[in-house]
Amino acid sequence: MSEASPCIDSAALAGAPERRGEFRRGLTAAAPVMLGFVPFALVLGAQAAQKGLNPIEVPLMTGLNFGGGSEFAAVELWSSPPHLLLIAAMTALINSRHLLMGAALAPWLQRLPLRKTLPALFFMCDESWALGLADAQRRRVFSLRYYLGVSAGLYLTWIACTALGAALGPLIGDVRGYGFDMAFAAVFLVLLRGMWKGWRAALPWLASLIAAAAVHLLVPGAWYVAAGAIVGLAVAAWRAESAA
């Protein structure tokens, strides 16, 4: 994408039926991912409950920080008393990928007023970003209503199921034993398949994967998360400079 692209705002649509149609289209597109959210949201809720968080605190966390990877890292690092600075630094580092994601989405949002852009970006996660950007590139227009339909479905599913996981986790034990955590990888593979543009474009993802795997094997703790994020961002920045 090399130039600014048009954006469909709700005000640009003819009437309420069209607005509802775009929102419904986004909700429908998100439905398979919403199903994929259920098992690993249950896993996250159950893991958080095992660390002492209750069914009220868990949806507060997942609702205020809508980013599954950083939430898993925060729960993994949670201790009593918690090392708040370490958790804050790690989650900020993991969520720093949103800078690149937001930059990719920015040309499609530039015609929106800030009062609509900022709330839209709050609901940006890997999946809503991928579906919203893929739809905009395919139709050559960004539909805010479609994006909000995707985001609403994913956001509500995530919060509800993490709360349910926190409530049920102590009753059913370690839900990873059921293989639920495999859904996390499955959802990302489906999104990657839809956005695949060849090995060159996937180089930052591949470098991040290799770095995270190597650090996980060699260094104890959750440093593999930070290593993967840093290496992925560094390779993405290097590729951007090379292409300029």
Buried (B, 14 or more C-beta within 10 A) or exposed (E): EEEEBEBBBBEBBEEEEBBEBBBEBBBEBBEEBBEBBBBBBBBBBBBBBBBEBEBEBBBEBBBEEBBBBBBBBBBBBBEEEEEEEBBEEBBEBBBBBBEBBBEEBEBBBEBBEEEBBEEBBEBBBBBBBBBBBBBBBEEEBBBBBBBBBBBBBBBEBBBBBBBBBBBBBEEEEEBEEEEBBEBBEEBBEBBEEEBEEEEEEBBBBEBBBEBBEBBBEEEEEBBBBBBBBBBBBBBBEEBEEEEE
